[in-house]
Amino acid sequence: MARDTWYRLDNIGKFYAAQAGQQSQTVFRYAARMDAPVDPAALQQALDEAIAAFPGFNVHLRTGFFWHYLEQAAEQPQAEPEQLPICAPLHAGRQSVLFRVTYFRDRISFEVSHIVSDGRGALAFFTELLCAYARIAHGEPEKDTTSGNASSLGERSEDSFTKHYEKDAARSVRTPKAFRLHGVRDKDEPVYLVYHLPLQPVLAKAKELGCGFTALVIAVVMHACAQDLRASERGQVIRIGVPVDLRQAFGSSTARNFFGLAYVEWKADDPSEPIERIAASVARQLKDITRPEALKQRMNQMIKLEKSYGLKFFPVGVKDVALGVAERAADREVTTTVSNVGRIELPPGAARHVREMDILTSTTGLNFLVCSFKDVLSIGISSVIPSSDVPMDFVRTFSNWGIRGRVDSSNALDPDVYLGTVPKCTSNVAEEGNER
Protein backbone atom coordinates (compact mmCIF):
# COMPACT_ATOMS: atom_id res chain seq x y z
CA MET A 1 0.00 0.00 0.00
CA ALA A 2 1.23 3.50 -0.81
CA ARG A 3 3.10 5.39 1.84
CA ASP A 4 0.77 8.40 1.51
CA THR A 5 -2.38 6.44 2.42
CA TRP A 6 -3.93 8.08 5.47
CA TYR A 7 -7.01 7.62 7.66
CA ARG A 8 -9.10 9.98 9.71
CA LEU A 9 -9.28 9.00 13.36
CA ASP A 10 -12.62 7.69 14.52
CA ASN A 11 -14.42 9.25 17.49
CA ILE A 12 -12.79 7.02 20.12
CA GLY A 13 -9.40 7.24 18.42
CA LYS A 14 -9.46 11.03 18.78
CA PHE A 15 -9.94 10.74 22.53
CA TYR A 16 -7.06 8.28 22.90
CA ALA A 17 -4.78 10.23 20.55
CA ALA A 18 -4.69 12.86 23.29
CA GLN A 19 -2.59 10.30 25.27
CA ALA A 20 0.10 10.19 22.57
CA GLY A 21 3.60 10.30 24.00
CA GLN A 22 2.40 9.84 27.59
CA GLN A 23 3.29 6.95 29.87
CA SER A 24 -0.39 6.13 30.38
CA GLN A 25 -1.65 4.93 27.01
CA THR A 26 -4.58 2.59 26.47
CA VAL A 27 -3.32 -0.64 24.92
CA PHE A 28 -5.12 -3.97 24.33
CA ARG A 29 -3.25 -7.25 24.53
CA TYR A 30 -4.37 -10.62 23.20
CA ALA A 31 -2.23 -13.65 24.03
CA ALA A 32 -2.46 -17.23 22.79
CA ARG A 33 -0.63 -20.19 24.32
CA MET A 34 0.21 -22.58 21.50
CA ASP A 35 0.72 -26.34 21.55
CA ALA A 36 4.40 -26.02 20.60
CA PRO A 37 7.20 -23.44 20.80
CA VAL A 38 6.64 -20.53 18.42
CA ASP A 39 8.46 -20.66 15.07
CA PRO A 40 9.70 -17.04 14.59
CA ALA A 41 10.05 -17.32 10.80
CA ALA A 42 6.54 -18.72 10.41
CA LEU A 43 5.15 -16.03 12.72
CA GLN A 44 6.80 -13.32 10.62
CA GLN A 45 5.28 -14.72 7.45
CA ALA A 46 1.89 -14.93 9.17
CA LEU A 47 2.23 -11.31 10.28
CA ASP A 48 2.95 -10.27 6.68
CA GLU A 49 -0.29 -11.94 5.60
CA ALA A 50 -2.32 -10.44 8.44
CA ILE A 51 -1.08 -6.93 7.63
CA ALA A 52 -1.99 -7.43 3.99
CA ALA A 53 -5.55 -8.20 5.13
CA PHE A 54 -5.65 -5.42 7.77
CA PRO A 55 -3.33 -2.62 6.55
CA GLY A 56 -5.10 -0.11 8.80
CA PHE A 57 -3.22 -1.50 11.81
CA ASN A 58 0.25 -0.73 10.39
CA VAL A 59 0.09 3.03 10.86
CA HIS A 60 1.86 6.00 12.40
CA LEU A 61 0.05 8.76 14.31
CA ARG A 62 0.47 12.14 12.63
CA THR A 63 -0.58 15.61 13.79
CA GLY A 64 -2.23 18.19 11.58
CA PHE A 65 -3.27 21.70 12.56
CA PHE A 66 -6.84 20.76 13.50
CA TRP A 67 -6.73 16.99 14.13
CA HIS A 68 -4.45 13.99 14.50
CA TYR A 69 -4.65 11.41 11.71
CA LEU A 70 -3.17 8.02 10.85
CA GLU A 71 -0.66 7.48 8.05
CA GLN A 72 0.24 4.13 6.50
CA ALA A 73 3.70 2.96 7.59
CA ALA A 74 6.13 2.26 4.76
CA GLU A 75 8.13 -0.37 6.62
CA GLN A 76 6.94 -3.95 7.14
CA PRO A 77 6.35 -4.69 10.86
CA GLN A 78 8.50 -7.32 12.55
CA ALA A 79 7.50 -10.05 15.00
CA GLU A 80 9.99 -9.81 17.86
CA PRO A 81 10.87 -11.68 21.07
CA GLU A 82 8.82 -10.44 24.02
CA GLN A 83 10.91 -8.09 26.14
CA LEU A 84 8.76 -5.12 27.16
CA PRO A 85 6.31 -5.02 30.09
CA ILE A 86 2.71 -6.03 29.44
CA CYS A 87 0.74 -3.30 27.57
CA ALA A 88 3.79 -1.03 27.34
CA PRO A 89 3.07 2.30 25.58
CA LEU A 90 3.10 2.09 21.79
CA HIS A 91 3.38 5.72 20.76
CA ALA A 92 6.73 7.36 21.54
CA GLY A 93 7.25 9.49 18.45
CA ARG A 94 6.61 9.94 14.73
CA GLN A 95 8.06 6.57 13.78
CA SER A 96 6.05 4.59 16.32
CA VAL A 97 3.82 1.90 14.86
CA LEU A 98 0.66 1.53 16.92
CA PHE A 99 0.76 -2.24 17.40
CA ARG A 100 3.28 -4.99 18.15
CA VAL A 101 3.43 -8.77 17.70
CA THR A 102 5.76 -10.66 20.04
CA TYR A 103 6.51 -14.23 21.04
CA PHE A 104 7.93 -16.05 24.06
CA ARG A 105 8.33 -19.82 24.14
CA ASP A 106 4.85 -21.09 23.22
CA ARG A 107 3.06 -17.72 23.50
CA ILE A 108 2.08 -15.33 20.71
CA SER A 109 0.99 -11.86 21.83
CA PHE A 110 -0.62 -9.01 19.94
CA GLU A 111 -0.85 -5.52 21.44
CA VAL A 112 -2.59 -2.58 19.79
CA SER A 113 -3.30 1.02 20.72
CA HIS A 114 -6.91 2.01 21.36
CA ILE A 115 -6.23 4.83 18.90
CA VAL A 116 -6.46 2.20 16.16
CA SER A 117 -9.03 -0.34 17.31
CA ASP A 118 -11.16 -1.76 20.12
CA GLY A 119 -11.23 -5.27 21.56
CA ARG A 120 -13.47 -6.77 18.89
CA GLY A 121 -11.56 -5.19 16.01
CA ALA A 122 -8.27 -6.34 17.52
CA LEU A 123 -9.64 -9.88 17.77
CA ALA A 124 -10.37 -9.90 14.02
CA PHE A 125 -6.70 -9.11 13.32
CA PHE A 126 -5.43 -11.65 15.88
CA THR A 127 -7.66 -14.35 14.42
CA GLU A 128 -6.22 -13.67 10.97
CA LEU A 129 -2.71 -13.89 12.40
CA LEU A 130 -3.32 -17.23 14.17
CA CYS A 131 -4.98 -18.73 11.11
CA ALA A 132 -2.05 -17.77 8.89
CA TYR A 133 0.39 -19.13 11.48
CA ALA A 134 -1.41 -22.49 11.62
CA ARG A 135 -1.16 -22.83 7.83
CA ILE A 136 2.51 -21.85 7.65
CA ALA A 137 3.92 -23.46 10.80
CA HIS A 138 1.78 -26.61 10.92
CA GLY A 139 0.69 -27.18 7.33
CA GLU A 140 -3.01 -26.86 8.10
CA PRO A 141 -5.14 -26.72 4.93
CA GLU A 142 -6.58 -23.38 3.91
CA LYS A 143 -10.15 -24.65 4.16
CA ASP A 144 -9.59 -25.27 7.91
CA THR A 145 -7.87 -21.94 8.56
CA THR A 146 -10.13 -19.45 6.81
CA SER A 147 -10.97 -16.73 9.31
CA GLY A 148 -14.43 -16.16 7.84
CA ASN A 149 -13.80 -12.43 7.43
CA ALA A 150 -15.54 -11.71 4.14
CA SER A 151 -15.54 -7.91 4.48
CA SER A 152 -13.67 -5.70 2.04
CA LEU A 153 -10.67 -3.52 2.92
CA GLY A 154 -12.94 -0.50 2.76
CA GLU A 155 -15.45 -2.02 5.18
CA ARG A 156 -12.68 -2.95 7.64
CA SER A 157 -11.31 0.61 7.52
CA GLU A 158 -14.70 2.31 7.81
CA ASP A 159 -15.31 5.00 10.44
CA SER A 160 -18.66 3.62 11.55
CA PHE A 161 -19.13 6.33 14.18
CA THR A 162 -19.26 9.05 11.53
CA LYS A 163 -21.34 6.93 9.16
CA HIS A 164 -24.09 6.35 11.72
CA TYR A 165 -23.93 9.65 13.64
CA GLU A 166 -27.23 11.50 14.07
CA LYS A 167 -26.92 14.75 15.97
CA ASP A 168 -30.58 14.88 16.99
CA ALA A 169 -30.41 11.36 18.44
CA ALA A 170 -27.85 12.29 21.10
CA ARG A 171 -29.04 12.10 24.70
CA SER A 172 -27.30 13.36 27.80
CA VAL A 173 -27.85 11.30 30.95
CA ARG A 174 -27.33 12.77 34.42
CA THR A 175 -25.66 10.28 36.74
CA PRO A 176 -25.14 10.32 40.51
CA LYS A 177 -21.61 10.37 41.89
CA ALA A 178 -19.96 6.97 41.68
CA PHE A 179 -18.05 5.25 44.47
CA ARG A 180 -14.29 5.47 43.93
CA LEU A 181 -12.06 2.61 45.02
CA HIS A 182 -9.59 3.36 47.81
CA GLY A 183 -5.83 3.13 47.53
CA VAL A 184 -2.91 5.00 46.03
CA ARG A 185 -2.70 4.63 42.25
CA ASP A 186 0.72 3.55 40.96
CA LYS A 187 0.38 4.15 37.21
CA ASP A 188 4.06 3.44 36.61
CA GLU A 189 3.83 -0.18 37.79
CA PRO A 190 0.41 -1.68 37.05
CA VAL A 191 -0.55 -5.20 38.11
CA TYR A 192 -1.87 -7.64 35.50
CA LEU A 193 -3.62 -10.87 36.46
CA VAL A 194 -5.46 -13.44 34.38
CA TYR A 195 -8.01 -15.60 36.17
CA HIS A 196 -8.76 -18.87 34.35
CA LEU A 197 -11.95 -20.73 35.25
CA PRO A 198 -13.75 -23.77 33.85
CA LEU A 199 -16.52 -22.31 31.70
CA GLN A 200 -19.35 -24.78 32.26
CA PRO A 201 -19.58 -24.43 36.08
CA VAL A 202 -19.76 -20.64 35.70
CA LEU A 203 -22.52 -20.92 33.12
CA ALA A 204 -24.35 -23.35 35.40
CA LYS A 205 -24.08 -20.88 38.29
CA ALA A 206 -25.51 -18.09 36.14
CA LYS A 207 -28.42 -20.34 35.19
CA GLU A 208 -28.96 -21.20 38.84
CA LEU A 209 -29.18 -17.50 39.71
CA GLY A 210 -31.52 -16.85 36.80
CA CYS A 211 -29.30 -14.41 34.95
CA GLY A 212 -26.97 -14.26 32.01
CA PHE A 213 -23.26 -14.92 32.19
CA THR A 214 -22.27 -11.24 31.78
CA ALA A 215 -24.70 -10.17 34.52
CA LEU A 216 -23.16 -12.74 36.87
CA VAL A 217 -19.61 -11.49 36.33
CA ILE A 218 -20.66 -7.85 36.77
CA ALA A 219 -22.55 -8.71 39.96
CA VAL A 220 -19.49 -10.45 41.41
CA VAL A 221 -17.37 -7.39 40.56
CA MET A 222 -19.92 -5.12 42.25
CA HIS A 223 -19.99 -7.31 45.34
CA ALA A 224 -16.16 -7.26 45.49
CA CYS A 225 -16.09 -3.46 45.13
CA ALA A 226 -18.64 -3.14 47.94
CA GLN A 227 -16.21 -4.79 50.35
CA ASP A 228 -14.00 -1.70 49.86
CA LEU A 229 -16.72 0.60 51.24
CA ARG A 230 -16.15 2.32 54.54
CA ALA A 231 -19.07 2.54 56.96
CA SER A 232 -19.57 6.22 56.14
CA GLU A 233 -19.77 5.42 52.42
CA ARG A 234 -22.60 2.92 52.51
CA GLY A 235 -25.38 3.93 50.20
CA GLN A 236 -23.02 5.21 47.53
CA VAL A 237 -23.55 4.03 43.96
CA ILE A 238 -21.21 1.43 42.50
CA ARG A 239 -21.31 2.10 38.76
CA ILE A 240 -19.79 -0.29 36.24
CA GLY A 241 -18.92 0.84 32.73
CA VAL A 242 -19.86 -1.81 30.17
CA PRO A 243 -18.51 -1.36 26.62
CA VAL A 244 -21.07 -2.69 24.13
CA ASP A 245 -20.01 -3.71 20.63
CA LEU A 246 -22.09 -1.77 18.08
CA ARG A 247 -21.20 -3.75 14.95
CA GLN A 248 -24.18 -6.09 15.00
CA ALA A 249 -26.65 -3.34 15.88
CA PHE A 250 -25.52 -1.19 12.93
CA GLY A 251 -24.46 -3.89 10.46
CA SER A 252 -20.80 -2.86 10.54
CA SER A 253 -17.70 -5.00 9.95
CA THR A 254 -15.15 -2.30 10.73
CA ALA A 255 -11.91 -3.29 12.46
CA ARG A 256 -11.62 0.18 13.95
CA ASN A 257 -13.22 1.41 17.18
CA PHE A 258 -16.98 0.99 17.23
CA PHE A 259 -18.57 0.50 20.64
CA GLY A 260 -20.82 2.32 23.05
CA LEU A 261 -20.25 2.67 26.77
CA ALA A 262 -23.27 1.75 28.87
CA TYR A 263 -23.58 1.75 32.66
CA VAL A 264 -25.09 -0.49 35.31
CA GLU A 265 -25.49 0.63 38.93
CA TRP A 266 -26.05 -0.72 42.40
CA LYS A 267 -26.70 1.43 45.44
CA ALA A 268 -24.57 -0.36 48.02
CA ASP A 269 -26.59 0.08 51.19
CA ASP A 270 -25.53 -3.36 52.43
CA PRO A 271 -22.20 -4.83 51.23
CA SER A 272 -23.37 -8.27 52.37
CA GLU A 273 -26.42 -8.25 50.08
CA PRO A 274 -26.71 -11.65 48.32
CA ILE A 275 -25.12 -11.70 44.90
CA GLU A 276 -28.24 -13.22 43.35
CA ARG A 277 -30.16 -10.00 44.12
CA ILE A 278 -27.41 -7.87 42.63
CA ALA A 279 -27.31 -10.12 39.55
CA ALA A 280 -31.08 -9.84 39.05
CA SER A 281 -30.83 -6.04 39.09
CA VAL A 282 -27.85 -6.07 36.72
CA ALA A 283 -29.69 -8.38 34.31
CA ARG A 284 -32.68 -6.00 34.16
CA GLN A 285 -30.39 -3.03 33.52
CA LEU A 286 -28.39 -4.83 30.82
CA LYS A 287 -31.60 -5.69 28.99
CA ASP A 288 -32.57 -2.01 28.97
CA ILE A 289 -29.23 -0.43 28.08
CA THR A 290 -28.55 -2.84 25.19
CA ARG A 291 -31.77 -1.98 23.37
CA PRO A 292 -30.95 -0.61 19.88
CA GLU A 293 -32.58 2.73 20.73
CA ALA A 294 -30.53 3.12 23.91
CA LEU A 295 -27.30 2.16 22.14
CA LYS A 296 -27.99 4.68 19.38
CA GLN A 297 -28.61 7.49 21.87
CA ARG A 298 -25.43 6.78 23.83
CA MET A 299 -23.30 6.45 20.71
CA ASN A 300 -24.46 9.80 19.41
CA GLN A 301 -23.84 11.42 22.80
CA MET A 302 -20.25 10.10 22.73
CA ILE A 303 -19.66 11.73 19.34
CA LYS A 304 -21.41 15.01 20.15
CA LEU A 305 -18.48 16.65 21.98
CA GLU A 306 -15.94 15.73 19.31
CA LYS A 307 -18.20 17.13 16.57
CA SER A 308 -19.29 20.23 18.49
CA TYR A 309 -19.13 23.39 16.39
CA GLY A 310 -17.40 25.32 19.17
CA LEU A 311 -14.49 22.87 19.20
CA LYS A 312 -14.27 22.38 15.46
CA PHE A 313 -12.00 25.30 14.60
CA PHE A 314 -9.61 25.09 17.56
CA PRO A 315 -6.07 23.80 16.90
CA VAL A 316 -5.28 20.19 17.77
CA GLY A 317 -3.47 21.08 21.03
CA VAL A 318 -6.59 22.74 22.44
CA LYS A 319 -8.74 19.82 21.30
CA ASP A 320 -6.38 17.35 22.98
CA VAL A 321 -6.77 19.21 26.26
CA ALA A 322 -10.56 19.37 25.94
CA LEU A 323 -10.90 15.70 25.00
CA GLY A 324 -8.46 14.69 27.74
CA VAL A 325 -10.51 16.56 30.33
CA ALA A 326 -13.70 14.91 29.02
CA GLU A 327 -12.07 11.48 29.21
CA ARG A 328 -10.89 11.99 32.80
CA ALA A 329 -14.34 13.22 33.77
CA ALA A 330 -15.89 10.11 32.21
CA ASP A 331 -13.42 7.89 34.09
CA ARG A 332 -14.53 9.42 37.38
CA GLU A 333 -18.15 8.53 36.61
CA VAL A 334 -17.45 4.82 37.04
CA THR A 335 -16.14 2.63 39.84
CA THR A 336 -14.62 0.18 37.36
CA THR A 337 -15.31 -1.34 33.95
CA VAL A 338 -16.22 -4.84 32.82
CA SER A 339 -15.88 -5.71 29.14
CA ASN A 340 -17.02 -9.08 27.78
CA VAL A 341 -15.49 -9.87 24.39
CA GLY A 342 -17.50 -13.10 24.41
CA ARG A 343 -16.70 -16.54 23.11
CA ILE A 344 -13.65 -16.65 20.83
CA GLU A 345 -14.15 -19.04 17.94
CA LEU A 346 -11.22 -20.03 15.73
CA PRO A 347 -11.41 -22.16 12.58
CA PRO A 348 -10.61 -25.82 13.39
CA GLY A 349 -7.17 -25.73 11.81
CA ALA A 350 -6.09 -22.85 14.06
CA ALA A 351 -7.98 -24.00 17.16
CA ARG A 352 -6.12 -27.33 17.13
CA HIS A 353 -2.87 -25.52 17.94
CA VAL A 354 -4.10 -22.98 20.53
CA ARG A 355 -4.33 -24.12 24.16
CA GLU A 356 -5.46 -20.89 25.86
CA MET A 357 -6.38 -17.34 24.99
CA ASP A 358 -6.72 -14.27 27.16
CA ILE A 359 -7.06 -10.50 26.89
CA LEU A 360 -5.78 -7.61 28.99
CA THR A 361 -5.77 -3.83 28.75
CA SER A 362 -3.74 -1.07 30.33
CA THR A 363 -5.61 0.99 32.89
CA THR A 364 -5.59 4.08 35.08
CA GLY A 365 -7.78 2.36 37.67
CA LEU A 366 -9.19 -1.18 37.69
CA ASN A 367 -10.48 -3.06 34.64
CA PHE A 368 -11.92 -6.52 33.98
CA LEU A 369 -11.81 -8.03 30.46
CA VAL A 370 -13.64 -11.30 29.87
CA CYS A 371 -13.44 -13.86 27.10
CA SER A 372 -13.84 -17.61 26.71
CA PHE A 373 -12.03 -20.07 24.48
CA LYS A 374 -12.92 -23.73 24.24
CA ASP A 375 -13.93 -24.73 27.80
CA VAL A 376 -11.96 -22.05 29.66
CA LEU A 377 -13.19 -18.68 30.87
CA SER A 378 -10.45 -16.04 31.01
CA ILE A 379 -10.84 -12.85 33.06
CA GLY A 380 -8.05 -10.33 32.60
CA ILE A 381 -7.68 -7.98 35.58
CA SER A 382 -5.64 -4.79 35.24
CA SER A 383 -5.04 -2.55 38.25
CA VAL A 384 -2.94 0.44 39.28
CA ILE A 385 -4.18 0.14 42.89
CA PRO A 386 -1.78 -2.43 44.38
CA SER A 387 -3.34 -2.21 47.85
CA SER A 388 -6.86 -3.00 46.60
CA ASP A 389 -8.43 -6.29 47.74
CA VAL A 390 -11.10 -6.17 45.03
CA PRO A 391 -9.38 -8.71 42.70
CA MET A 392 -8.92 -11.18 45.57
CA ASP A 393 -12.52 -10.73 46.76
CA PHE A 394 -13.64 -11.32 43.16
CA VAL A 395 -11.66 -14.59 43.00
CA ARG A 396 -12.82 -15.65 46.47
CA THR A 397 -16.49 -15.52 45.43
CA PHE A 398 -16.03 -18.18 42.74
CA SER A 399 -13.90 -20.26 45.11
CA ASN A 400 -16.66 -20.12 47.73
CA TRP A 401 -19.04 -21.49 45.11
CA GLY A 402 -16.70 -24.44 44.63
CA ILE A 403 -15.45 -23.22 41.24
CA ARG A 404 -11.68 -23.57 41.34
CA GLY A 405 -9.54 -21.44 39.07
CA ARG A 406 -5.96 -20.48 38.35
CA VAL A 407 -4.55 -17.00 38.79
CA ASP A 408 -1.73 -16.09 36.40
CA SER A 409 0.33 -12.96 36.86
CA SER A 410 1.20 -11.82 33.37
CA ASN A 411 3.80 -9.31 34.51
CA ALA A 412 6.51 -11.97 34.34
CA LEU A 413 7.59 -13.31 30.96
CA ASP A 414 8.14 -16.88 32.10
CA PRO A 415 4.85 -18.85 32.01
CA ASP A 416 6.39 -21.68 34.06
CA VAL A 417 7.27 -19.76 37.25
CA TYR A 418 5.07 -20.94 40.13
CA LEU A 419 4.85 -19.01 43.39
CA GLY A 420 2.45 -19.16 46.30
CA THR A 421 1.37 -15.52 46.09
CA VAL A 422 0.96 -13.00 43.31
CA PRO A 423 3.18 -10.02 44.17
CA LYS A 424 3.60 -7.16 41.77
CA CYS A 425 5.73 -7.93 38.69
CA THR A 426 6.98 -11.24 40.09
CA SER A 427 4.95 -14.39 39.65
CA ASN A 428 3.36 -15.64 36.50
CA VAL A 429 1.28 -18.59 37.56
CA ALA A 430 -0.03 -18.99 41.08
CA GLU A 431 -2.71 -21.45 42.05
CA GLU A 432 -5.33 -19.89 44.24
CA GLY A 433 -4.95 -21.14 47.82
CA ASN A 434 -1.22 -21.75 47.37
CA GLU A 435 -1.82 -25.06 45.59
CA ARG A 436 -0.27 -26.12 42.35
C-alpha positions, 0 to 999 in steps of 0.5 A, a space after each residue: 500500500 502507498 506510503 501516503 495512504 492516510 485515515 481519519 481517526 474515529 471518534 474514540 481514536 481522537 480521545 485516545 490520541 490525546 494520550 500520545 507520548 504519555 506513559 499512560 496509554 490505552 493498549 489492548 493485549 491478546 495472548 495465545 498459548 500454542 501447543 508447541 514453541 513458536 516458530 519465529 520465521 513462520 510467525 513473521 510470514 503470518 504477520 505479513 499476511 495479516 497486515 496485507 488483510 488489515 493494513 489499517 493497523 500498520 500506521 503512524 500517528 500524525 498531527 495536523 493543525 486541527 486533528 491527528 490522523 493516521 498514516 500508512 507505515 512504509 516499513 513492514 512490521 516485525 515479530 519480535 521476542 517479548 521483552 517489554 512489560 505487558 501493555 507497554 506504551 506504543 506511541 513514543 514518536 513519529 516513527 512509532 507503529 501503533 501495534 506490536 506482535 511478540 513471542 515467548 516460548 509457546 506464546 504469541 501476543 498481539 498488542 494494539 493502541 486504542 487509537 487504532 481499534 477496540 477489543 473486537 476489532 483487535 480480535 479480528 486481526 489476531 484471528 487472521 494472524 493465528 490462522 495464517 500461522 497455523 497454515 505456515 507453521 503446521 501445514 493446516 489446509 486453507 479450508 480449515 484456517 479461513 478466518 471467515 472475514 468476508 468484508 472488504 478492505 474499505 469495510 474494515 477501515 470504515 469509520 462507523 461512528 461518523 457513518 451512523 452519527 445523528 446529531 438529533 439522536 444524542 441524549 445526555 444522561 445525568 448520573 449520581 456520583 460513583 463510588 471510587 475505590 480506595 488506595 494509592 494509584 501507581 500508574 508506573 507499575 500496574 498489576 496484571 492478572 489473568 483468572 482462568 476458570 472452567 466455563 461450564 460451572 460458571 454458566 451453570 451458576 448463572 443459570 442457577 441465579 436466573 441471569 446471564 453470564 455477563 450479569 453474573 460477572 458484573 454482579 461479582 465485581 460489584 460485590 467485590 467493590 462493595 467490600 471496599 466501602 467504609 461505613 460512612 460510604 454505605 449507600 453510595 452508587 457502584 457504577 460499572 462501565 460496560 462497553 457494548 459492541 455496536 457492529 451487530 446493531 448497525 451492520 458494521 464489519 469495521 476493524 476500527 473502534 466501534 462500541 458504546 459505553 453503557 452503565 449499570 449501577 447498584 446502590 450499596 446500602 448493604 455490602 453483604 447483600 446476596 449476589 443473586 439480588 445484585 445479579 437480578 438487578 444487573 440483568 434488568 439493567 443490561 436488557 434495557 441499556 442494550 436496546 438498539 434505541 438506547 445504544 444509538 442514543 449513547 453512541 451519538 452522545 459520545 460523538 457530540 463533543 468531538 463534533 461540536 461546532 465550538 471545538 471544530 476550529 480550535 487547533 489540535 493542542 486545544 482539542 487534545 486538552 478538551 478531550 483529555 478533560 472529558 475522558 478523565 471526567 468520564 473515568 470518574 463517573 465509574 467505579 470500574 469497567 467490565 468488558 465481555 469480548 465473548 466466546 472466541 471461535 477459531 477455525 478448526 485448523 487454528 484451534 487445534 494448535 491454541 491451548 489458551 487465549 486471554 485478553 488484557 488492557 492497560 488501565 488508570 484504575 481497575 479493569 476486567 476483560 472477559 473472554 472464553 475459548 474452548 472450555 476455559 473462561 479467562 478474566 483479565 484484571 488490570 489494576 494500578 491500585 496495588 493495595 486494593 483487595 477487590 481482585 482477591 474478593 472477586 476470585 474468592 467468590 467463585 472459590 466459595 461457590 466451589 469453582 476452582 480457578 488459576 490466577 496467572 500474573 502476566 507481569 513476568 515473561 516466564 509462564 512456568 514460574 510458580 509461586 504461592 502468592 501473586 506479588 507485583 511484577 513477580 509471579 506468573 502462575 499462582 494457584 489460588 490457595 497456594 496449591 499447584 
